[in-house]
Amino acid sequence: MSGLLLTEETVESALGVVAALALDTVPGSVGAGVTVIDHRGRRVSSGSTDPRVEQADALQYEFDEGPCLTAAGRRELVRIDDVATETRWPRWTTAVRSLGVRSTASAPLVAGNRSLGAIKVYGEQPAAFGSHSEQRLSMFAGQAALFVANAQTAERARRLSDDLRGAFRSRDVVNLAKGVLMGKEGVSEEAAFQLLLAHARTQGASVREAAQTVVTAAARRRR
């Protein structure tokens, strides 16, 4: 993903970057993906990093049940330690075992009063995710939600002025970079922004340029 520039990606491709960064941010993950609820209320999987993620998501949509849908609907983090013993979504957990998925964590993407969907990670081992993983995923989801909201807004308003589009683009990459730093360093949003400022000063670059460097480096690690 050399030369990554989020502002030139389609929304779907950009969500692929979001999923890849989630995979990099949450230890124990072997696959990640984003479920987006569009303006018509349709559920769409975008940016899956592993074919199993796409298949696991498709099963949730087919059965109309599963942890990711619950996370988006209830706006709360949902974790399964072992699908073999989970009882909340019996059809989905039974079907997903054949994919080699044993555990999962899903965090809602919430911007303002809107539920935009959810971001989820999957593990091959039982109890792959604990409270620390939940914290990292939740912090990253908060920043990813802002990115998704802005991407959807930009998609609906392609005729915005160049200045306004530029503002959206800068905010997107800075939010993603903060999410990466929050997850990797285990710090607050404000502390992550201060780290970003420090990177910018060290590099003699703008905050946006420093943010782009952070996001690009994280994405390259998933190549």
C-alpha positions as CSV (number, residue, x, y, z in Angstrom):
1,M,0.0,0.0,0.0
2,S,2.9,2.2,-0.8
3,G,2.1,5.9,-1.4
4,L,-1.2,5.6,0.4
5,L,-3.3,8.7,0.1
6,L,-6.7,8.3,1.7
7,T,-8.1,11.3,0.0
8,E,-7.8,9.8,-3.4
9,E,-9.4,6.4,-2.5
10,T,-13.0,5.5,-3.0
11,V,-15.0,5.2,0.1
12,E,-14.9,1.4,-0.1
13,S,-11.1,1.4,-0.6
14,A,-10.7,3.8,2.3
15,L,-12.7,1.5,4.5
16,G,-10.3,-1.3,3.6
17,V,-7.6,0.9,5.1
18,V,-9.7,1.3,8.2
19,A,-10.1,-2.4,8.6
20,A,-6.4,-3.0,8.0
21,L,-5.5,-0.5,10.7
22,A,-7.9,-2.2,13.1
23,L,-6.2,-5.5,12.4
24,D,-2.9,-3.9,13.2
25,T,-4.2,-2.1,16.3
26,V,-5.9,-5.0,18.2
27,P,-3.6,-7.9,19.2
28,G,-4.9,-11.4,18.5
29,S,-6.8,-10.4,15.4
30,V,-6.5,-12.5,12.2
31,G,-9.2,-10.6,10.3
32,A,-11.1,-7.4,10.5
33,G,-13.9,-5.6,8.7
34,V,-16.4,-2.8,8.7
35,T,-20.1,-3.1,8.4
36,V,-21.7,0.2,7.2
37,I,-25.4,1.1,7.4
38,D,-26.2,3.3,4.5
39,H,-28.8,6.0,4.3
40,R,-31.4,3.4,3.2
41,G,-30.7,1.3,6.2
42,R,-29.0,-1.4,4.2
43,R,-26.1,-3.3,5.8
44,V,-23.0,-3.5,3.6
45,S,-19.6,-5.1,4.5
46,S,-16.7,-3.1,3.2
47,G,-13.0,-3.4,3.7
48,S,-12.8,-7.0,4.9
49,T,-9.1,-8.0,5.3
50,D,-9.8,-11.8,5.2
51,P,-12.3,-13.9,3.2
52,R,-13.5,-15.4,6.4
53,V,-14.6,-12.0,7.6
54,E,-16.7,-11.6,4.5
55,Q,-18.2,-15.0,4.9
56,A,-18.9,-14.5,8.7
57,D,-20.6,-11.2,7.9
58,A,-22.6,-12.7,5.1
59,L,-23.9,-15.3,7.6
60,Q,-24.9,-12.5,10.0
61,Y,-26.9,-10.8,7.3
62,E,-28.5,-14.1,6.1
63,F,-29.6,-15.0,9.7
64,D,-30.2,-11.4,10.7
65,E,-28.3,-12.1,13.9
66,G,-24.8,-11.9,15.2
67,P,-22.4,-9.8,17.3
68,C,-21.6,-7.1,14.7
69,L,-25.3,-6.4,14.1
70,T,-26.0,-6.3,17.8
71,A,-23.1,-3.9,18.4
72,A,-24.4,-1.5,15.7
73,G,-28.0,-1.8,16.8
74,R,-27.4,-1.4,20.5
75,R,-24.4,0.9,20.1
76,E,-22.3,-1.1,22.5
77,L,-19.2,-3.3,22.3
78,V,-19.9,-7.0,21.9
79,R,-17.4,-9.7,22.6
80,I,-17.5,-13.5,22.1
81,D,-14.8,-15.5,23.9
82,D,-15.7,-18.8,22.2
83,V,-18.3,-19.4,19.5
84,A,-18.4,-23.0,20.6
85,T,-20.1,-22.0,23.9
86,E,-21.8,-18.8,23.0
87,T,-25.6,-19.0,23.2
88,R,-26.8,-15.5,22.2
89,W,-26.8,-16.1,18.4
90,P,-27.2,-19.9,17.9
91,R,-27.6,-20.0,14.2
92,W,-24.7,-17.7,13.5
93,T,-22.3,-19.3,16.0
94,T,-23.0,-22.8,14.7
95,A,-22.5,-21.8,11.1
96,V,-19.3,-19.7,11.7
97,R,-17.4,-22.5,13.4
98,S,-16.5,-24.1,10.0
99,L,-14.7,-20.9,9.1
100,G,-12.1,-21.4,11.8
101,V,-13.4,-18.4,13.8
102,R,-13.4,-18.9,17.6
103,S,-13.6,-15.4,19.0
104,T,-14.6,-11.9,18.0
105,A,-15.1,-8.4,19.2
106,S,-17.3,-5.8,17.6
107,A,-17.5,-2.1,18.4
108,P,-20.2,0.3,17.1
109,L,-19.4,3.2,14.8
110,V,-21.3,6.1,16.3
111,A,-21.1,9.7,15.2
112,G,-23.4,12.2,17.0
113,N,-26.7,10.5,17.4
114,R,-26.2,8.2,14.4
115,S,-25.2,4.6,14.3
116,L,-23.2,4.2,11.2
117,G,-22.4,0.5,11.6
118,A,-19.7,-1.5,13.4
119,I,-16.1,-2.5,13.1
120,K,-15.1,-6.0,14.1
121,V,-12.1,-8.2,14.6
122,Y,-11.9,-12.0,14.5
123,G,-9.6,-14.5,16.3
124,E,-8.7,-18.1,15.6
125,Q,-8.3,-18.9,19.3
126,P,-10.8,-18.8,22.1
127,A,-10.6,-15.8,24.3
128,A,-8.3,-14.0,21.8
129,F,-9.6,-10.6,23.1
130,G,-9.8,-9.3,26.6
131,S,-10.5,-6.0,28.3
132,H,-7.4,-4.4,26.9
133,S,-8.4,-5.4,23.3
134,E,-11.9,-4.0,24.0
135,Q,-10.4,-0.7,25.0
136,R,-8.2,-0.5,22.0
137,L,-11.0,-1.4,19.6
138,S,-13.4,1.1,21.2
139,M,-10.8,3.9,21.0
140,F,-10.1,3.1,17.3
141,A,-13.8,2.8,16.5
142,G,-14.5,6.3,17.8
143,Q,-12.0,7.8,15.3
144,A,-13.1,5.4,12.5
145,A,-16.7,6.5,13.0
146,L,-15.7,10.1,12.3
147,F,-13.9,9.0,9.2
148,V,-16.9,7.0,8.0
149,A,-19.3,9.9,8.7
150,N,-17.0,12.3,6.7
151,A,-16.6,9.8,3.9
152,Q,-20.4,9.4,3.6
153,T,-20.9,13.1,3.7
154,A,-18.2,13.6,1.0
155,E,-19.8,10.9,-1.1
156,R,-23.2,12.6,-0.9
157,A,-21.8,16.1,-1.6
158,R,-19.2,15.7,-4.3
159,R,-19.7,19.2,-5.5
160,L,-18.4,20.8,-2.3
161,S,-15.9,23.6,-2.8
162,D,-12.2,22.6,-3.0
163,D,-11.6,24.3,0.4
164,L,-14.3,22.4,2.2
165,R,-13.3,19.1,0.6
166,G,-9.7,19.7,1.8
167,A,-11.0,20.3,5.3
168,F,-12.8,17.0,5.3
169,R,-9.7,15.2,4.0
170,S,-7.3,16.7,6.6
171,R,-9.7,15.9,9.4
172,D,-10.1,12.3,8.1
173,V,-6.5,11.4,8.1
174,V,-5.8,13.2,11.5
175,N,-8.6,11.2,13.1
176,L,-7.3,7.9,11.8
177,A,-3.8,8.7,12.9
178,K,-5.1,9.6,16.4
179,G,-6.9,6.2,16.4
180,V,-3.8,4.4,15.5
181,L,-1.7,6.1,18.2
182,M,-4.5,5.6,20.8
183,G,-4.6,1.9,20.1
184,K,-0.8,1.3,19.9
185,E,0.2,3.6,22.8
186,G,-2.9,3.0,25.0
187,V,-3.3,6.8,25.5
188,S,-6.3,9.2,25.4
189,E,-7.4,11.1,22.4
190,E,-5.7,14.3,23.6
191,A,-2.5,12.5,24.4
192,A,-2.5,11.0,20.9
193,F,-2.9,14.4,19.4
194,Q,0.0,15.7,21.4
195,L,2.1,12.8,20.1
196,L,1.0,13.7,16.6
197,L,2.1,17.3,17.2
198,A,5.5,16.0,18.5
199,H,5.8,13.9,15.3
200,A,5.1,17.0,13.2
201,R,7.7,19.1,15.0
202,T,10.3,16.4,14.7
203,Q,9.6,16.0,11.0
204,G,9.3,19.7,10.3
205,A,5.9,18.9,8.7
206,S,2.3,19.9,9.1
207,V,0.0,17.9,11.4
208,R,-1.8,16.5,8.4
209,E,1.5,15.3,6.9
210,A,2.6,13.8,10.1
211,A,-0.8,12.0,10.4
212,Q,-0.4,10.7,6.9
213,T,3.0,9.2,7.8
214,V,1.5,7.5,10.9
215,V,-1.4,6.0,8.9
216,T,0.8,4.9,5.9
217,A,3.3,3.2,8.2
218,A,0.5,1.3,10.0
219,A,-1.1,0.2,6.7
220,R,2.3,-1.0,5.3
221,R,2.7,-3.3,8.3
222,R,-0.3,-5.2,7.1
223,R,0.9,-5.7,3.5
